[in-house]
Amino acid sequence: MSAKKKKNRTTLTEEKSNPEQFTSAALHQTAFWGFALLLLFPPFLWGLFFPAEQQKVLMLAVLVFWLACLWCWTQKENKILSGPLDYFALALPVVYILSTFTAVNKGLAINEIIKNILYFLAYWSASRLVRNREDVHRLLQVIYLGAVGVALVGLLAATELIYYNDAFLQGRIYSTFQYPNALASYLAAVFFIGIYLWCRTRAHNAGAGRDLSALFSARLYRYIGSEFLYACGNYLLLAVLLGTKSRGGLLAFGLVFLIYLAGLGAGQRLSVVLHTAFTGAVGYLCMDRFIQLTLDKHYGTAWLWMFGGLVLVLCGQVLYMLAHRGLLTRLNAGKCNLAFGCLFALGLAGGGIWLTTQQAIIQKFSGFSFLQNAIERMYFVKDAVEMFKARPLLGWGGGGWEEAYRSFQDYLYNSNQVHSYYFQVGVETGLLGLLAVAGIWLTAVYYIYKIYNKRRDNPELFKITWLLAAVFMVIAGHAGMDFDLSLAALALVLWTTLGIIDSLNRRLEKDAADREAQQQYTMNKQYGRWQMFAVSVVSLFIFTGALMLALANHFAWMSERYLKVGQTDKSLTYIQKAASYNPFSAGYRLTLSKLYLAGGDYDQSLAQARQAVALSPYSSSNRNTLAEAALSAGQYELAAEQAEKAASLSPYQIQWYDALAGKYFSAGYALLNDGENQAAGNLLAKAAALPDQLQTIMDNLPAQYKKMWRDGPPLTSTETMLFAAGAAKYQLGEYNQAEKLLQVAAKSDSRDIRGRALLWLSLAADKKGQTSRAMELRSQAEQLMPNASAEFEKVKKLPVLK
């Protein structure tokens, strides 16, 4: 029996003989593996992008955090915050909470608070639960296992062996993240973990291989098996990373990979390059064929290519092991560096020669369509800067960009995220949030530097620290050009990395401190009890809040189910419950307003729509719903006012101008029936002028913006708008212009619009004395509108406003 096993058994016996130590160890293991679950499963929950999943995971995170606090208390480590990284990490959710008081959408702001509390709890738990290198390795292996699973899901879903919504689209692998760029960042980060684990296993093999007595030991076989498994896992990670076709993700990976190589020792650098180059070449070849065959529905052949690549990687691993034992171990540092330099130069030369022969690729890379995404994101950033300037201190609150960005855009684009984490934080939390993030990042870099300087004599600790630096750099770097950290599963990897870095730094400080200095960090027992009580209260509050939000989501889901089957009463009951459990959600109020409107309760519909607008004032949808409720309740001027506001908040979305034209005409027509001719004339004149206003907007739009416009129809007159304008011109006595507009609307595919346009055409013809034509047009209208004749007589009696 080895000395290590004897020591472990002795320790276990001592713990069992000491109930306090045994309880403490059990607490740590429960909290630690609970935290491991927190890292393993979220990537499979749509990347943990949606609030409903985040709320459920937060409940688990709170339990893990509380157990971790309890364990720390048993270890007499009662100080909750014990370093600058702790304070900066807590500052970010605190700033999000403060920004909620000025948030433009309280519901979205609360969702962002949930996310940032989750990140802090993950960071703190990792920081305290990691005690040694073995704990670090366990967490790294859990993250690695989850990423390999995510890669496999992407391949399985692409070949329809399993169903996962939007896991494979347009020849790109999205997997469980449903967004290829975030998936690329995640796989790139975990690939560095894979390299580290492969190198670590390789080092154990090399050490055991030098001892002839260990050649046939079960331990050596276990390490060799692990080395082959990591090689296969790395192949899957790299292949699917390439299958995402994420330009930003691959760029971030390439840059960080070069930095990572620079920090490695000469021998390990050469091994990493050989392993990555061979695995990457095989992965690129096989993934390219896999995607092409998958698009052609040749799934069996596609899998043959992937399995063929796996066999090649295994063969390459065997060759590498033989070469390492026969040749690589004999190379000194100088020769390793020379070999690395030759391989690097050869790779650059070969890549350059190959690229010059690929004219199609060169044309694609230099064309506007290739650069359009990058150019478009510059406009996102420009608008984000404008929003930051408008509210520089605390920002617009969580979700502020999603709520209000359409009011700042210069042309139509659709993006609920800024596509840059840092600019999004600036929009949502202002300068205070940016300072918190900068503090977190700079402190982490300082800790990495400090560990490196103080542990140069410990190669293993340096390798772990350098790996964590690489993971941090690739995620934090790519987050600057995309919204990766909006997917909480990826953010959890980053915050866990920060937690481990903090843990290594704190252990370093503990080792350097003597017993007396350490005692100043340990508070007296009585104070520790009060602190544990406070932690318990806060944890219970967060858990209860997350539970209530999760229940609200469940009730809203039930309401939607009942509405689909026509059980409106039950649908209304459940959405009322949802609104009571989460009174800050504008969406629930919006649904309530629509249900009350459908049931004829116009007062309640109007009241709920007003609440929705109060909770989300920059939403054009909320404003339009309020306009519909006001129109039904007979508040015509309010209806027109809110429809105008909806269009002004989203000035480049045609649907709100469509709705505005309808509200103008409906409100004006109703006022005309009520005898309020002046108010009616004002609204009808606005309806009549709307098509020309849209044309003016498009004519004044710069050519560059027109070129970038691709996310929706341009601002051109629709059939709905033309009918409203034509009918309004009839009521204003402009019969010839009315006929021109109504004739276009009469060609609509919609029976309703076509019927109403024919009816008003017959009215115009009648006013012009064209009796036979008026009768013919009315007859055509009656085929589409059963009450056309009655409507004709009703409209004919209304005054025409000259």
HUMOKA-V352761 format. One record per residue. N is the residue number from 1. RES is the residue in three letters. OMEGA is omega in whole degrees, 0 to 359 (none if undefined). Layout:
N/RES/OMEGA
N/RES/OMEGA
This chain:
1/MET/183
2/SER/179
3/ALA/181
4/LYS/179
5/LYS/178
6/LYS/180
7/LYS/180
8/ASN/180
9/ARG/179
10/THR/179
11/THR/180
12/LEU/179
13/THR/179
14/GLU/180
15/GLU/180
16/LYS/179
17/SER/178
18/ASN/185
19/PRO/181
20/GLU/179
21/GLN/180
22/PHE/179
23/THR/179
24/SER/179
25/ALA/179
26/ALA/177
27/LEU/181
28/HIS/182
29/GLN/178
30/THR/180
31/ALA/184
32/PHE/182
33/TRP/170
34/GLY/177
35/PHE/177
36/ALA/175
37/LEU/180
38/LEU/178
39/LEU/188
40/LEU/191
41/PHE/182
42/PRO/179
43/PRO/181
44/PHE/179
45/LEU/180
46/TRP/180
47/GLY/182
48/LEU/181
49/PHE/189
50/PHE/184
51/PRO/183
52/ALA/179
53/GLU/180
54/GLN/180
55/GLN/180
56/LYS/180
57/VAL/178
58/LEU/179
59/MET/176
60/LEU/181
61/ALA/179
62/VAL/178
63/LEU/179
64/VAL/179
65/PHE/181
66/TRP/177
67/LEU/178
68/ALA/177
69/CYS/180
70/LEU/178
71/TRP/178
72/CYS/179
73/TRP/177
74/THR/178
75/GLN/181
76/LYS/173
77/GLU/191
78/ASN/183
79/LYS/184
80/ILE/180
81/LEU/188
82/SER/179
83/GLY/183
84/PRO/180
85/LEU/175
86/ASP/184
87/TYR/179
88/PHE/180
89/ALA/177
90/LEU/182
91/ALA/184
92/LEU/175
93/PRO/177
94/VAL/178
95/VAL/177
96/TYR/177
97/ILE/179
98/LEU/182
99/SER/179
100/THR/181
101/PHE/178
102/THR/185
103/ALA/179
104/VAL/174
105/ASN/186
106/LYS/180
107/GLY/178
108/LEU/179
109/ALA/179
110/ILE/177
111/ASN/179
112/GLU/175
113/ILE/178
114/ILE/181
115/LYS/186
116/ASN/171
117/ILE/177
118/LEU/181
119/TYR/180
120/PHE/180
121/LEU/178
122/ALA/178
123/TYR/185
124/TRP/181
125/SER/178
126/ALA/182
127/SER/185
128/ARG/185
129/LEU/178
130/VAL/183
131/ARG/186
132/ASN/182
133/ARG/180
134/GLU/176
135/ASP/177
136/VAL/182
137/HIS/179
138/ARG/180
139/LEU/178
140/LEU/180
141/GLN/177
142/VAL/178
143/ILE/181
144/TYR/180
145/LEU/178
146/GLY/181
147/ALA/176
148/VAL/176
149/GLY/178
150/VAL/179
151/ALA/179
152/LEU/178
153/VAL/178
154/GLY/180
155/LEU/181
156/LEU/180
157/ALA/179
158/ALA/181
159/THR/174
160/GLU/172
161/LEU/171
162/ILE/176
163/TYR/172
164/TYR/188
165/ASN/176
166/ASP/178
167/ALA/179
168/PHE/183
169/LEU/173
170/GLN/176
171/GLY/178
172/ARG/180
173/ILE/178
174/TYR/181
175/SER/186
176/THR/181
177/PHE/180
178/GLN/176
179/TYR/190
180/PRO/183
181/ASN/176
182/ALA/177
183/LEU/179
184/ALA/179
185/SER/180
186/TYR/182
187/LEU/178
188/ALA/179
189/ALA/183
190/VAL/176
191/PHE/175
192/PHE/175
193/ILE/178
194/GLY/177
195/ILE/181
196/TYR/181
197/LEU/178
198/TRP/179
199/CYS/180
200/ARG/178
201/THR/178
202/ARG/180
203/ALA/177
204/HIS/179
205/ASN/181
206/ALA/179
207/GLY/180
208/ALA/183
209/GLY/180
210/ARG/179
211/ASP/185
212/LEU/181
213/SER/182
214/ALA/186
215/LEU/184
216/PHE/180
217/SER/178
218/ALA/181
219/ARG/180
220/LEU/178
221/TYR/179
222/ARG/179
223/TYR/179
224/ILE/178
225/GLY/179
226/SER/181
227/GLU/178
228/PHE/179
229/LEU/178
230/TYR/177
231/ALA/178
232/CYS/179
233/GLY/179
234/ASN/176
235/TYR/179
236/LEU/181
237/LEU/183
238/LEU/179
239/ALA/181
240/VAL/173
241/LEU/177
242/LEU/180
243/GLY/175
244/THR/181
245/LYS/180
246/SER/182
247/ARG/180
248/GLY/180
249/GLY/180
250/LEU/177
251/LEU/179
252/ALA/180
253/PHE/182
254/GLY/181
255/LEU/181
256/VAL/178
257/PHE/178
258/LEU/178
259/ILE/180
260/TYR/179
261/LEU/183
262/ALA/183
263/GLY/181
264/LEU/173
265/GLY/186
266/ALA/182
267/GLY/181
268/GLN/179
269/ARG/180
270/LEU/179
271/SER/181
272/VAL/180
273/VAL/180
274/LEU/182
275/HIS/183
276/THR/182
277/ALA/181
278/PHE/180
279/THR/180
280/GLY/180
281/ALA/178
282/VAL/180
283/GLY/180
284/TYR/181
285/LEU/185
286/CYS/180
287/MET/178
288/ASP/179
289/ARG/180
290/PHE/182
291/ILE/180
292/GLN/180
293/LEU/178
294/THR/178
295/LEU/178
296/ASP/178
297/LYS/176
298/HIS/190
299/TYR/181
300/GLY/179
301/THR/178
302/ALA/179
303/TRP/176
304/LEU/177
305/TRP/180
306/MET/178
307/PHE/175
308/GLY/176
309/GLY/179
310/LEU/178
311/VAL/178
312/LEU/180
313/VAL/178
314/LEU/177
315/CYS/177
316/GLY/178
317/GLN/178
318/VAL/179
319/LEU/180
320/TYR/181
321/MET/178
322/LEU/180
323/ALA/181
324/HIS/182
325/ARG/185
326/GLY/188
327/LEU/190
328/LEU/181
329/THR/181
330/ARG/181
331/LEU/175
332/ASN/185
333/ALA/181
334/GLY/180
335/LYS/177
336/CYS/179
337/ASN/178
338/LEU/179
339/ALA/178
340/PHE/179
341/GLY/178
342/CYS/179
343/LEU/181
344/PHE/179
345/ALA/178
346/LEU/179
347/GLY/178
348/LEU/181
349/ALA/179
350/GLY/179
351/GLY/179
352/GLY/179
353/ILE/180
354/TRP/183
355/LEU/180
356/THR/180
357/THR/184
358/GLN/182
359/GLN/181
360/ALA/180
361/ILE/180
362/ILE/179
363/GLN/180
364/LYS/183
365/PHE/182
366/SER/182
367/GLY/182
368/PHE/183
369/SER/179
370/PHE/184
371/LEU/188
372/GLN/180
373/ASN/181
374/ALA/180
375/ILE/182
376/GLU/181
377/ARG/174
378/MET/177
379/TYR/175
380/PHE/182
381/VAL/179
382/LYS/180
383/ASP/177
384/ALA/178
385/VAL/178
386/GLU/178
387/MET/178
388/PHE/179
389/LYS/181
390/ALA/180
391/ARG/190
392/PRO/189
393/LEU/182
394/LEU/174
395/GLY/184
396/TRP/183
397/GLY/178
398/GLY/183
399/GLY/183
400/GLY/177
401/TRP/181
402/GLU/183
403/GLU/196
404/ALA/189
405/TYR/182
406/ARG/179
407/SER/183
408/PHE/185
409/GLN/181
410/ASP/174
411/TYR/185
412/LEU/166
413/TYR/181
414/ASN/178
415/SER/178
416/ASN/178
417/GLN/181
418/VAL/187
419/HIS/169
420/SER/183
421/TYR/187
422/TYR/177
423/PHE/178
424/GLN/176
425/VAL/178
426/GLY/178
427/VAL/188
428/GLU/186
429/THR/176
430/GLY/184
431/LEU/182
432/LEU/178
433/GLY/178
434/LEU/177
435/LEU/178
436/ALA/179
437/VAL/179
438/ALA/178
439/GLY/179
440/ILE/184
441/TRP/183
442/LEU/178
443/THR/178
444/ALA/178
445/VAL/179
446/TYR/179
447/TYR/178
448/ILE/179
449/TYR/182
450/LYS/179
451/ILE/180
452/TYR/183
453/ASN/185
454/LYS/183
455/ARG/177
456/ARG/181
457/ASP/181
458/ASN/185
459/PRO/183
460/GLU/179
461/LEU/178
462/PHE/181
463/LYS/178
464/ILE/182
465/THR/180
466/TRP/175
467/LEU/180
468/LEU/177
469/ALA/180
470/ALA/178
471/VAL/178
472/PHE/184
473/MET/185
474/VAL/180
475/ILE/182
476/ALA/179
477/GLY/181
478/HIS/178
479/ALA/177
480/GLY/181
481/MET/176
482/ASP/185
483/PHE/183
484/ASP/187
485/LEU/169
486/SER/173
487/LEU/191
488/ALA/179
489/ALA/177
490/LEU/179
491/ALA/179
492/LEU/176
493/VAL/179
494/LEU/183
495/TRP/173
496/THR/176
497/THR/178
498/LEU/179
499/GLY/179
500/ILE/177
501/ILE/179
502/ASP/179
503/SER/179
504/LEU/179
505/ASN/181
506/ARG/177
507/ARG/178
508/LEU/180
509/GLU/179
510/LYS/180
511/ASP/183
512/ALA/184
513/ALA/175
514/ASP/186
515/ARG/182
516/GLU/179
517/ALA/181
518/GLN/183
519/GLN/180
520/GLN/177
521/TYR/181
522/THR/184
523/MET/181
524/ASN/189
525/LYS/182
526/GLN/179
527/TYR/178
528/GLY/178
529/ARG/179
530/TRP/179
531/GLN/178
532/MET/177
533/PHE/180
534/ALA/178
535/VAL/180
536/SER/180
537/VAL/180
538/VAL/180
539/SER/179
540/LEU/179
541/PHE/180
542/ILE/180
543/PHE/181
544/THR/178
545/GLY/179
546/ALA/179
547/LEU/179
548/MET/178
549/LEU/179
550/ALA/177
551/LEU/177
552/ALA/177
553/ASN/180
554/HIS/180
555/PHE/178
556/ALA/177
557/TRP/177
558/MET/179
559/SER/180
560/GLU/179
561/ARG/180
562/TYR/179
563/LEU/180
564/LYS/180
565/VAL/174
566/GLY/179
567/GLN/188
568/THR/182
569/ASP/179
570/LYS/178
571/SER/180
572/LEU/180
573/THR/183
574/TYR/179
575/ILE/173
576/GLN/176
577/LYS/180
578/ALA/181
579/ALA/179
580/SER/179
581/TYR/177
582/ASN/184
583/PRO/183
584/PHE/182
585/SER/177
586/ALA/181
587/GLY/179
588/TYR/178
589/ARG/179
590/LEU/178
591/THR/177
592/LEU/180
593/SER/181
594/LYS/179
595/LEU/177
596/TYR/179
597/LEU/179
598/ALA/179
599/GLY/177
600/GLY/178
601/ASP/189
602/TYR/180
603/ASP/178
604/GLN/178
605/SER/180
606/LEU/181
607/ALA/180
608/GLN/178
609/ALA/177
610/ARG/179
611/GLN/178
612/ALA/179
613/VAL/178
614/ALA/180
615/LEU/183
616/SER/189
617/PRO/182
618/TYR/181
619/SER/177
620/SER/179
621/SER/179
622/ASN/179
623/ARG/181
624/ASN/177
625/THR/176
626/LEU/178
627/ALA/179
628/GLU/179
629/ALA/180
630/ALA/179
631/LEU/179
632/SER/181
633/ALA/177
634/GLY/178
635/GLN/192
636/TYR/181
637/GLU/176
638/LEU/179
639/ALA/180
640/ALA/181
641/GLU/181
642/GLN/176
643/ALA/176
644/GLU/180
645/LYS/178
646/ALA/180
647/ALA/181
648/SER/179
649/LEU/177
650/SER/192
651/PRO/182
652/TYR/176
653/GLN/188
654/ILE/186
655/GLN/180
656/TRP/173
657/TYR/173
658/ASP/180
659/ALA/180
660/LEU/179
661/ALA/179
662/GLY/181
663/LYS/177
664/TYR/185
665/PHE/182
666/SER/180
667/ALA/179
668/GLY/179
669/TYR/179
670/ALA/178
671/LEU/177
672/LEU/176
673/ASN/180
674/ASP/178
675/GLY/179
676/GLU/190
677/ASN/183
678/GLN/179
679/ALA/179
680/ALA/181
681/GLY/179
682/ASN/182
683/LEU/180
684/LEU/177
685/ALA/177
686/LYS/177
687/ALA/181
688/ALA/184
689/ALA/189
690/LEU/180
691/PRO/179
692/ASP/179
693/GLN/178
694/LEU/179
695/GLN/178
696/THR/179
697/ILE/181
698/MET/179
699/ASP/182
700/ASN/181
701/LEU/179
702/PRO/183
703/ALA/181
704/GLN/179
705/TYR/177
706/LYS/180
707/LYS/181
708/MET/185
709/TRP/181
710/ARG/187
711/ASP/179
712/GLY/181
713/PRO/177
714/PRO/181
715/LEU/176
716/THR/184
717/SER/177
718/THR/180
719/GLU/177
720/THR/181
721/MET/181
722/LEU/176
723/PHE/182
724/ALA/180
725/ALA/180
726/GLY/179
727/ALA/178
728/ALA/178
729/LYS/175
730/TYR/182
731/GLN/178
732/LEU/176
733/GLY/180
734/GLU/192
735/TYR/182
736/ASN/178
737/GLN/178
738/ALA/182
739/GLU/180
740/LYS/180
741/LEU/183
742/LEU/178
743/GLN/176
744/VAL/180
745/ALA/182
746/ALA/178
747/LYS/183
748/SER/174
749/ASP/180
750/SER/179
751/ARG/183
752/ASP/181
753/ILE/181
754/ARG/180
755/GLY/181
756/ARG/178
757/ALA/178
758/LEU/180
759/LEU/180
760/TRP/173
761/LEU/179
762/SER/177
763/LEU/179
764/ALA/179
765/ALA/179
766/ASP/179
767/LYS/181
768/LYS/178
769/GLY/180
770/GLN/189
771/THR/183
772/SER/179
773/ARG/178
774/ALA/179
775/MET/179
776/GLU/179
777/LEU/178
778/ARG/178
779/SER/177
780/GLN/180
781/ALA/181
782/GLU/178
783/GLN/180
784/LEU/181
785/MET/182
786/PRO/182
787/ASN/185
788/ALA/183
789/SER/179
790/ALA/179
791/GLU/179
792/PHE/182
793/GLU/181
794/LYS/181
795/VAL/183
796/LYS/181
797/LYS/182
798/LEU/179
799/PRO/173
800/VAL/187
801/LEU/181
802/LYS/none
